[in-house]
Amino acid sequence: MARIERSSVADPAIRALQRGVRSLPLGEARDLLRGRPLGHPVHPVLVQVPIGCWLSAAVLDVVPVGRSAPTVLTAVGLAGIAPAALAGWVDWADLPPEQARVGLAHAVANVAAVAFYAASLSARLRGRSAKGKLWALGGLGAVAVSGALGGHVAYRRAVSGYPAA
């Protein structure tokens, strides 16, 4: 993590992306996405939908309950990505450089997870459940990496005194 925090290679792209996210015409929705009414970021709350669905699908993949439940959970998890990602990007846009660097790695891991789960859903819908399970396993691995990166950003944010929302 420290190596990512210190690496300035992606800084020009990070600054451009942060400016782009801050310039989105979100109006009052920006405060909602940042969690101001709650008094804390909403992104960690929203990620519970995809993570919970995908973890539950993994459990059901090893328990013989039929094919439809894990497929539905995979689809619901994918549907829950958009609000979680938008809230995450809004929070990320105001992070200082060290945290923004790790946050970008977190986002890349999330993109990988979404790609794995999209491939899983596609395979499952075509009746290729074994292939769908393998793609989901890769997705769960990417979610674990992403969670470690996101947790690091949240922890650094808490101990650095940087405002939460």
Salt bridges, closest charged atoms under 4 A:
GLU5 OE2 - HIS152 NE2 2.92
GLU5 OE2 - ARG156 NE 3.03
ASP11 OD2 - ARG101 NH2 2.55
ASP31 OD1 - ARG36 NE 3.04
ASP61 OD2 - ARG124 NH2 2.66
ASP91 OD1 - ARG34 NE 3.35
ASP94 OD2 - ARG34 NH1 2.73
